[in-house]
Amino acid sequence: MTRVSVVQLGSSADRNANLATIEKSLRTAAENGSAFAFLPEASIYRGPYDPVHVEAEDGPVLGRMSELARELELNVVLGGVWTPGVDPEHADNSCLVFDRTGQIAARYRKVHLFRLDRSGEPADDEAAFTRPGDRTVALRAGELTIGLSVCYDLRFPELYRNLADAGATVLSVPANFSAYTGPAHWEVLLRARAIENLCYVVAPAQIGTDPTGFAAYGHSLVVDPWGNVVARAGDEPAVLTVDVDPALVQARRLELRSPQHARPDVYAHPARIEELDG
Ligand SMILES: O=C(O)CNC(=O)[C@H](CS)NC(=O)CCC(=O)C(=O)O
């Protein structure tokens, strides 16, 4: 068993205030006896893109995250933070994992960039200020293997199958999911990713509206490998603490072997199109 905490935040554009809230949440996670804390996307800063909010790994903000991980002896999965990308106008949206000594143990750069075109509203277009990543990343961490992703990645099941094939038993989906899509899509997609890969899914989320007017859905969730919701938050800040049992992943995968029954060799070819005449 590995105890993990999933943190729900309502981050703002005030980095110092966010860091103070993050610190409190991490202290709660450590007091609860967790080995891991999962933080949502945009934990450190949530607001309009500006190159001043791109964080260097050896800078003060990520340095503070590293110190906290070391002080609390807590592995910290920092959901999504802007790190230096191709140029100052295009950062990477990175998930960084700090181990309990404060070292960065894994880096994943968000592969799928969010775009939403609602009629009558300016498009949400993450690619305007973000460079997409091009590699999947899973982290072996004691008895768990954690597959990394960020927010909009949730809509792409192939990514999670790739992570499960690499041995992931826990899928991490830190989010700043929109309140527009969330009610219909968030829980359904998270539970589907758990069920189709027979993995735990941990999904820390943002709440509230950021200074750009983006309203987040909240409802952080932990799902077990059978698709059951084992913990859920509402629309308030929260620290959800659960025990994750990798033996349950193995047990369910012996009952139901659907991941092994996948036929990527078949899906590699376009469908044959038949015509119904008359
Ligand atoms: O801009 C930042 O600070 C960090 N990036 C985000 O918050 C991104 C782009 S706005 N949010 C999502 O991917 C939401 C996806 C979503 O809501 C859906 O798939 O329906």
The ligand as an SDF file (V2000), in Angstrom:
LIG
                    3D

 20 19  0  0  0  0  0  0  0  0999 V2000
   -2.9970   27.9400  -19.0370 O   0  0  0  0  0  0  0  0  0  0  0  0
   -2.4900   27.4030  -18.0310 C   0  0  0  0  0  0  0  0  0  0  0  0
   -2.1460   28.0340  -17.0280 O   0  0  0  0  0  0  0  0  0  0  0  0
   -2.2700   25.9470  -18.0250 C   0  0  0  0  0  0  0  0  0  0  0  0
   -3.0520   25.2960  -19.0300 N   0  0  0  0  0  0  0  0  0  0  0  0
   -4.3570   25.0290  -18.8720 C   0  0  0  0  0  0  0  0  0  0  0  0
   -4.9680   25.3320  -17.8660 O   0  0  0  0  0  0  0  0  0  0  0  0
   -5.0220   24.3080  -19.9940 C   0  0  0  0  0  0  0  0  0  0  0  0
   -5.1510   25.2770  -21.1240 C   0  0  0  0  0  0  0  0  0  0  0  0
   -6.2380   26.6560  -20.7230 S   0  0  0  0  0  0  0  0  0  0  0  0
   -6.3090   23.7600  -19.6340 N   0  0  0  0  0  0  0  0  0  0  0  0
   -6.7570   22.6100  -20.1810 C   0  0  0  0  0  0  0  0  0  0  0  0
   -6.0420   21.8800  -20.8440 O   0  0  0  0  0  0  0  0  0  0  0  0
   -8.2380   22.3070  -19.9200 C   0  0  0  0  0  0  0  0  0  0  0  0
   -8.7740   21.1440  -20.7470 C   0  0  0  0  0  0  0  0  0  0  0  0
  -10.2540   21.0770  -20.6880 C   0  0  0  0  0  0  0  0  0  0  0  0
  -10.9200   21.8000  -19.9790 O   0  0  0  0  0  0  0  0  0  0  0  0
  -10.9560   20.0960  -21.5470 C   0  0  0  0  0  0  0  0  0  0  0  0
  -10.3140   19.2240  -22.1520 O   0  0  0  0  0  0  0  0  0  0  0  0
  -12.2020   20.1820  -21.6320 O   0  0  0  0  0  0  0  0  0  0  0  0
  1  2  2  0
  2  3  1  0
  2  4  1  0
  4  5  1  0
  5  6  1  0
  6  7  2  0
  6  8  1  0
  8  9  1  0
  8 11  1  0
  9 10  1  0
 11 12  1  0
 12 13  2  0
 12 14  1  0
 14 15  1  0
 15 16  1  0
 16 17  2  0
 16 18  1  0
 18 19  2  0
 18 20  1  0
M  END
$$$$
